[in-house]
Amino acid sequence: MKVFRDLQDPDIRSQCILTFGVFDGLHLGHQSIIDKVVRRARAEGQPSTVVTFDPHPRAVLHPEGAPQFLQTFEQRTRGLKALGIEQVVVLEFTTALSMVSAERFLVDIIFGRLDAREVYVGRGSTFGHAREGHFGLLDRVARRLGRIAAEVPEATLRGRRISSSMVRRLISSGRMGVARRMLGRPYEIEGRVIEGRKLGKSKLNYATANVKPEGFVIPATGVYVTTTSVDGKPLRSVTNVGHRPTVAGDPDVTIESHIVDFDRDVYGQKIQIQFLHKLRGEVKFESLDALRLQIGKDYSRTLEYFNSSPVRRNLEFG
């Protein structure tokens, strides 16, 4: 898959089949759109293409209310590649781009520069200046130019529409199982391991990798069964998200992952933490001994989770 950040790059393959949008999280709703584009592109022998924006439009237009993201741009492009997309055209989202009318966006970029033969979007999608664009306009412009446009039915789970905002709410409330089903995979954060206070190893006998991810949706405070990927290899782990009220009382939320049977120094290294199951909420214990006892229970429950047969069949870890 090729990623282009210059719309005029001569290597962009036009006469393509595409979709456009932010696609933060690449949840099942996004995946159904991407799947349609990939299947039609293969059938027609044309390049499957995604047009996306960076940074997130709301980060430019309403920075004070911009959402925390579900993926980095690199995670998103890796996901698009895994889904079969051949090329991604990245439009730098600026105030100037936000002023382009929906029709001009379609005529000049989608059906113009990229010469899209077919365009697929999710139901209810909006685009262009003041989000004035909608499927009706896309369909009219496509018909006028002799092209095809279609809406892909929305994806639902238990009667609820799957959306990035819904996934954010689920993660923020610690409902990782439902979020996982909407994403089609465990929720993952990425960050570099930073040096903490080393209280886990010195006082609690459980060394942890501390991560401070920037901009990600942070799960509700508590203790989670996770996998932590180091050098691309997923390893069994148990992760605390919270303020460490018993030993530190940090004002900011910290994320500490204890990796099972692992003693390498990974300071400064980028790792990924995948959240599988919430064990409990955050608690302030009366003493370090009480906390140490609870951590032992959390550790045992984590091993039980990974040793259960359905998990062993569906997860690969070291």
C-alpha positions in Angstrom: 0.0 0.0 0.0 1.2 3.5 -0.8 0.5 6.6 1.2 0.4 10.0 -0.6 0.4 13.4 1.1 0.6 15.4 -2.0 -2.6 15.4 -4.1 -0.5 16.2 -7.2 1.9 13.3 -6.8 2.2 11.7 -10.2 2.3 8.2 -8.7 -1.3 8.4 -7.5 -3.3 6.0 -9.6 -6.5 7.7 -10.8 -9.6 6.1 -12.2 -10.0 4.4 -8.9 -12.7 3.1 -6.6 -12.7 5.0 -3.3 -14.2 6.1 0.0 -13.3 9.2 2.0 -13.4 10.1 5.7 -11.4 10.2 8.9 -12.0 6.5 9.8 -10.7 6.9 13.4 -10.7 3.5 15.0 -11.4 1.5 11.9 -14.4 -0.1 13.7 -16.7 -2.6 12.1 -18.7 0.1 10.4 -15.6 1.5 8.7 -14.5 -2.0 7.8 -17.7 -2.8 6.0 -17.2 0.3 3.8 -13.5 -0.6 3.2 -14.5 -4.2 2.3 -17.0 -2.9 -0.3 -14.4 -0.7 -1.9 -11.8 -3.5 -1.9 -14.2 -6.0 -3.4 -15.4 -3.6 -6.1 -11.9 -2.5 -7.0 -10.7 -6.1 -7.4 -13.7 -6.9 -9.6 -13.1 -3.9 -11.8 -9.3 -4.1 -11.9 -8.9 -0.6 -10.4 -7.0 0.6 -7.4 -8.8 0.6 -4.0 -8.3 4.0 -2.5 -9.0 5.9 0.7 -9.0 9.6 1.0 -8.5 10.7 4.6 -7.6 13.8 6.5 -4.8 14.6 8.9 -5.0 16.2 11.4 -8.6 15.4 12.6 -10.9 18.1 11.2 -12.2 18.9 14.7 -8.7 19.4 16.0 -8.4 22.3 13.5 -11.9 23.8 13.6 -12.7 23.2 17.3 -9.4 22.4 19.1 -11.0 22.9 22.5 -13.5 20.2 21.9 -11.5 17.9 19.7 -12.0 14.2 20.5 -9.2 12.0 21.8 -8.3 9.6 19.1 -8.7 5.8 19.0 -5.6 5.4 16.7 -2.5 7.2 15.6 -2.3 7.9 11.9 0.3 5.1 11.6 -2.1 2.6 13.3 -4.8 3.7 11.0 -2.7 3.2 7.8 -1.5 -0.2 9.0 -5.1 -1.2 9.5 -6.1 0.0 6.0 -3.3 -2.0 4.5 -4.4 -5.1 6.4 -7.9 -4.6 5.0 -6.6 -4.6 1.4 -6.5 -0.9 0.5 -3.9 -0.2 -2.2 -3.4 3.6 -1.8 -4.2 6.2 0.8 -4.4 9.9 -0.2 -3.9 12.1 2.8 -5.3 15.7 2.6 -3.8 18.1 5.1 -6.9 19.5 6.9 -6.5 23.3 7.1 -8.9 26.2 7.6 -8.6 26.8 3.9 -9.7 23.2 3.1 -12.6 23.5 5.5 -13.9 26.4 3.4 -14.1 24.3 0.2 -17.8 23.6 -0.6 -19.0 20.0 -0.7 -19.6 20.1 -4.4 -16.2 21.6 -5.2 -14.6 18.9 -3.1 -16.4 16.2 -5.2 -15.9 17.8 -8.6 -12.3 19.0 -8.1 -10.8 16.2 -6.0 -12.9 13.0 -5.8 -14.2 12.9 -9.4 -11.6 15.4 -10.7 -8.0 14.8 -9.7 -8.7 11.2 -8.5 -11.2 10.4 -11.3 -13.2 8.1 -9.1 -15.3 5.6 -11.0 -17.3 4.5 -7.9 -17.5 6.1 -4.4 -18.9 4.3 -1.3 -19.7 6.1 2.0 -21.3 5.3 5.2 -25.0 6.1 5.8 -25.4 9.6 7.2 -21.9 10.8 6.3 -21.3 14.5 5.8 -18.5 16.5 4.3 -17.4 19.9 2.9 -17.8 23.4 4.3 -20.0 23.4 7.4 -20.7 19.7 6.7 -23.1 20.7 4.0 -22.4 17.7 1.9 -24.5 14.5 2.2 -25.2 11.4 0.2 -27.9 13.1 -1.9 -25.4 15.6 -3.2 -22.8 12.9 -3.8 -25.3 10.8 -5.7 -26.4 13.8 -7.9 -22.8 14.8 -8.8 -21.9 11.1 -9.5 -24.9 10.7 -11.8 -24.2 13.9 -13.6 -20.6 12.7 -14.4 -21.6 9.2 -15.3 -20.1 7.7 -12.1 -21.5 5.5 -9.3 -22.1 6.4 -5.7 -23.7 4.3 -3.0 -24.3 4.2 0.7 -23.1 1.2 2.7 -25.6 0.1 5.4 -24.6 1.0 8.9 -23.1 -1.7 11.2 -24.8 -2.4 14.5 -24.2 -4.4 17.6 -27.2 -5.5 19.7 -29.3 -2.8 17.9 -26.8 0.0 18.6 -25.2 1.8 15.7 -21.4 1.4 15.7 -19.6 4.7 15.6 -16.3 6.2 16.7 -18.0 8.3 19.3 -19.8 5.2 20.7 -16.5 3.3 20.9 -14.9 6.3 22.8 -17.7 6.3 25.3 -17.4 2.5 25.9 -13.6 2.7 26.4 -13.9 5.7 28.7 -16.4 3.8 30.9 -14.2 0.6 30.9 -16.5 -1.5 28.9 -13.7 -3.1 26.9 -15.6 -6.2 25.9 -18.3 -4.3 24.0 -15.7 -1.9 22.6 -13.7 -4.9 21.4 -16.7 -6.3 19.6 -17.4 -3.0 17.9 -13.8 -2.5 16.8 -13.4 -6.2 15.7 -10.2 -6.3 17.8 -9.0 -5.3 21.2 -8.5 -1.6 21.8 -4.8 -0.7 21.6 -2.8 2.3 22.8 0.7 3.0 21.8 3.5 4.9 23.5 7.1 5.0 24.7 8.1 3.5 28.0 9.0 6.2 30.4 10.9 6.1 33.7 8.5 6.0 36.6 9.1 6.0 40.3 10.1 2.4 40.3 7.7 1.7 43.2 6.3 -1.4 41.5 9.6 -3.3 41.7 11.0 -1.8 44.9 7.9 -1.9 47.1 5.5 -4.3 45.4 7.7 -6.9 43.7 6.0 -6.3 40.4 8.1 -4.3 37.8 6.0 -2.3 35.4 6.5 -0.6 32.0 5.0 2.9 32.4 3.5 4.5 29.3 2.3 8.0 28.8 0.3 8.0 25.5 -0.6 11.4 24.1 -4.0 12.0 22.7 -5.5 8.5 23.0 -8.8 7.7 24.6 -7.8 6.5 28.1 -9.8 3.6 29.6 -11.6 4.1 32.8 -9.4 3.8 35.9 -8.9 0.2 37.1 -7.0 -3.0 36.4 -7.2 -4.8 33.1 -6.0 -8.0 31.5 -4.0 -7.0 28.6 -1.4 -8.0 26.1 1.6 -5.8 25.7 3.5 -6.0 22.4 7.3 -5.5 22.5 9.1 -5.5 19.2 5.8 -6.6 17.6 5.4 -9.7 19.8 2.3 -9.8 22.1 3.0 -10.8 25.7 0.6 -11.6 28.5 0.3 -8.7 30.9 -1.9 -7.0 33.6 -2.2 -3.2 33.4 -3.2 -0.6 35.9 -4.8 2.6 34.7 -5.2 5.2 37.4 -3.7 7.6 39.9 -2.0 5.0 42.2 -3.7 6.4 45.3 -2.1 3.9 47.7 1.6 4.5 46.8 1.7 7.8 45.0 -1.5 9.7 44.5 -0.5 11.0 41.1 -2.7 13.9 39.8 -2.4 12.6 36.2 -3.6 9.2 35.1 -0.7 6.7 34.7 -0.7 3.5 32.7 1.5 0.7 34.1 1.8 -2.7 32.5 3.3 -5.7 34.2 4.4 -8.2 31.6 4.3 -11.9 32.7 7.7 -13.6 32.9 9.5 -10.6 31.3 12.5 -8.8 32.7 14.1 -6.8 29.8 14.8 -3.1 30.0 12.5 -1.4 27.6 12.9 2.2 28.6 12.5 4.5 25.7 11.0 1.8 23.5 7.6 2.1 21.8 5.2 -0.6 22.9 1.5 -1.3 22.3 -1.0 -2.3 25.0 -4.2 -4.2 24.0 -7.0 -4.1 26.5 -8.9 -7.4 26.8 -10.9 -7.5 30.0 -11.5 -5.2 33.1 -10.7 -7.0 36.4 -11.7 -4.3 38.8 -11.9 -0.6 39.5 -9.3 1.5 41.2 -9.1 1.2 45.0 -7.1 3.0 47.7 -5.8 0.4 50.1 -5.1 0.9 53.7 -1.5 -0.4 53.5 1.1 -1.6 51.0 0.6 -5.1 52.3 -3.1 -5.0 51.4 -2.2 -3.6 47.9 0.5 -6.3 47.5 -2.0 -9.0 48.3 -4.5 -7.6 45.8 -1.9 -7.3 43.1 -1.2 -11.0 43.6 -4.9 -11.8 43.2 -5.0 -9.6 40.0 -1.9 -11.5 38.7 -3.5 -14.9 39.4 -6.8 -13.9 37.7 -4.8 -12.6 34.7 -3.1 -16.0 34.3 -6.5 -17.8 34.6 -7.9 -15.6 31.9 -5.1 -16.4 29.5 -5.2 -20.1 30.4 -8.9 -20.4 29.6 -9.4 -22.5 26.4 -11.4 -19.8 24.4 -8.6 -17.3 25.0 -5.8 -19.7 24.1 -7.6 -20.4 20.8 -8.2 -16.8 19.9 -5.0 -15.1 21.1 -1.4 -15.5 20.2 1.1 -14.4 22.8 4.5 -15.3 24.0 
